[in-house]
Amino acid sequence: MRVTRVYVDAPLVIGQRRQVEGSAASHIARVLRLEVGDMLTLFDGRGGEYAGNIDAIGRGFVSVEVREHRPLERESSLDLTLAQGISRGERMDWVVQKATELGVSRIVPLLTGRSVVHLDVRQARKKLEHWRAIAVAACEQSGRNRVPEISEPHALAGFLLAPRDGARLLLSPRAKQRLVDIPSAGVPVTVLIGPEGGFSEDEQHTAQAASYIPACLGPRVLRTETAAVAALTILQQRFGDL
C-alpha cells in the first residue's frame, strides 16, 4: 500500500514530534481517514525524506513521530528555470503543478504587456502563497523531496535585465529553429514563455537583445499552458532525466 507523503515546513529531526496542521491535517484525518499508528512519509525540503507514524490526532492537527531518514533524491540533473507569463486562474495553477512534476528548479511568474492578469501587492502575495501550496502538493504526489523555488511576480523588463547564467531560450511560434533541434542547451537553462496573448514584438526583441534564443515547438500554435508542459518535457528529455 502506498504511504501518504506530507511536506512539513520546519526542520525534521529523528526522534522528535511534528504537528501537521491546516488543510494537510484535515486531508490526513478526514479524507484519507488515517489513524493513530499509521505510517506517513515526511519531507522538509532540505533533502531526503523521513518515515513517521501518527501518534495523535486532534482538532485541526495530526502529531507525527519522526523516525528513520532516507537519503533519497529525485531531483533532475538539469537546473531548469521556467519564466512564465502569468495566465488566468486555473491555467497558471496547472502550469505550476505540471512544471513541479517535471522537475523544474524554479518558476518565475512574469507580468507582461499582454497579461490579462494584473496584481497589486496584496494580490501578488496571495497568489504566491497559492502557487507555493500547489507546488508542495505536486511534490507530495510526484515523490520530489525539494520544493521548487517560486519567486514573486516580476515585470518582464526587469527580469530580462537581471544577470543570468547558462542557456536562455525564448519560446516563439514564429521562430525558425525548433526547440527539439537546439544543439546544446548548456546548464543551467532558462525558458521564457508568454501569457495567453504571447509576447509583443517589442518584448521579443528585448528578450533577444538579452541573449534569449528564439525556438518553436512546431507548426502549430499551442496554448500557453500546453506550450509550457511541452517545452519542459523536451528539455528534460534531451538534457535532464526523462
N, C-alpha and C positions, 0 to 999 in steps of 0.2 A: 504494500500500500504506500502511495506517495505521501511523504511527510510535508506538512504545510511549512512554507518559508515565510519568515517575518523579518522586516527591517526594523532595527532599533536605533533611534537617533541618539545614541550615547555609547561610550566605550563598553564593550563586553569583557568581562573578566571571569575566568573559570572559578566556580565555587560561589559566585555572588548571585543575587536575585535581581531581576529586572522586571519592572512593570510595563506591560504593553497597555496603552490607553487609547481612547478615542475610537475611531472607526475600525482600526485594526483589532482592538479588543472585542468590539461588537461582532465583527466578522468571525472571529475565532469562537466566541461563545454562542452566538445566536444563529449564524448561518452554517458554520461547519459543525456546530454542536460538539466541540471537543470538551473533554472533561479533565478533572484533576488526574494526573498520572500520564496523560497523553503526551507524545513527543512532538517537538517542534524543531525546525532548523532556524537559527537566528544569524543575522549578519549586521554589521555596523558600518559597512562601507570602508573599513580600514584594511581589508584583505582577509580572505578565508571566510569560514563560517563555523558556527558552533552548534553542537547538539544541545538541546534543552528539553526540560519536561515541565509541564504545568503543575504548580504546587498549590495554587489558589485561584479562585475565580470570584470576583466581587462585582459590585455595581460600577460599571464603567472601567474595569481594569481586569487584566489577567496577569498573575505573577508567575514568572518562569525562572527556574533554577538553571543557570548556565553551566554546562558540563564540558564535554570534550571539544577541543578546537581542531578543525580540519583545514589544513592549508591548501584549499582548493582555489584555483583561479580560472575564470572563464572569460578573461578579457582578450580582446583582439590584439594581435601584434601590430595592427595598423592604428596609429594615432590619428583619428579622423574627427574633424570638426564640421558640423552641419550649420551653416549660416543661412537661416530660413526666413524668408519674408513671411510675416505673420498673416495667417489666413483666418477666416471666420470660424469661431466656435469649435465644433467637433472636428473640423478638418485639421486644425492645428493640434488639437489633442491627439488625433490619430497619428500625425507625424511624430510627435514626441514619443508616443508609445512604441511605434514601429522602429524609429531610429534607435531607441534604447535597446530593443530586442536585437537589432542588427549590430550592436556593439560600438556605437559612436562614443567618443571620449567626451565630447561637449556639444551643446546646442546653443547657438546664439540667435535669439529671435530678433528680427530686423523690421524696423519701420521704414517703409519706402514711399516713393511718390504715389504709387498706385495701390497702396494698402487701403483696404476698406475698413480696417480696424484702427481706431485712434484711442490711445490710452493716456489718461492723466497719471500722476504719480501714484495715487491710491489704487487705481485700476491696474496699473502695471505691477504693483506689489502683489495684488490679489491674484493676478494671472500667473505670476511667477510661482507663488505658493501652489497654485492649482497644477501647473505643469510639473513641478517637482514631485507632487504626490502621484501624478500619472507615471513619471519615470520610476519612482520607488515601486509602484505596483507592477510595472513591467519587469523590473529586476527580480522581484519576488517570483513572478511567473516564469521568467526565462532562465533562471539559475545564476544570473550575474550577482557577484558579491560586492561590486563597486558601482555606486550610483553615478551616472554621467553628470558632469557639471552643466547646469543651465544658468546662463547669465541673465541679467536684467535686459529688457528690450533696449536695443541700440538703434540709433539713427544710422541708415546705411552709409551716409557720407563720413561720419565719424569712425565707423567700423573699418572702412576702406583705408583711412589714414593711419590706422594703428599698425605698427610693425608686426610682421608675421613670418614665421619660418616655413620652409617646405614648399610643396606644390600648392598652387592656388588655381582652382577651377571654377569657371562661370558657366552654369547651365543655361544654354540659349538654343531655342528651336531652330534658329537661323544659322547656327554655327556650321561650318563645312566639315569639321572633324568630329567624329563620333566619340563619345566617352569611352566606349569599349576599345577604341583604337589609340588612346593616349599611350605613347610608348613607355613612359616610366613616370609614375606619379610622385616618386620620392616620398620622404617621410619628414614631418607629418603632412597630412593632406587637409586642405580646407575646400569645401564645395559650397558654392554660393547659388542659392535658388530663390527665385522671385515669388511674390504672392499670387493671388488669383489672376491678376491682370498682367503679371510678368514685370520685368524691369523696363523703364523707359529707355529711349535711345541714349539720352544723356547719362543715365545710370550705367548702362552697359559700357559706354565709352570711358566713364570714370573708373569702372572696375578694370577694364583692360589697361588703362594707364597705370593702375596699381598692380600690374603684372598678373591679373587673372586671365587664364587661358580659356577662350570660349570652346564649349563642347556640347554636342546634342545627343539625344537618346534615340535618334532615328527619324524617319519621315513624318511621324505623327506628333501632334501637339498634345502633351499629356497635362492633366490637371496637376496643380502644384503638389498635392499630397501624393499622387501617383508617381510624379517625377522624383520626389524625394526618396521614396522607397526603391524605385528602380535604380537611381544613381548610387545609393548606398550599397545596394546589393552588388552592382557591378564592381564598385571599388573594393568591397570586401572579398569578392570572388577573385579579383585579379591581384590584389596586393595584401589582403588580410587573411582571414581564416575560414571563409566559406568554401 
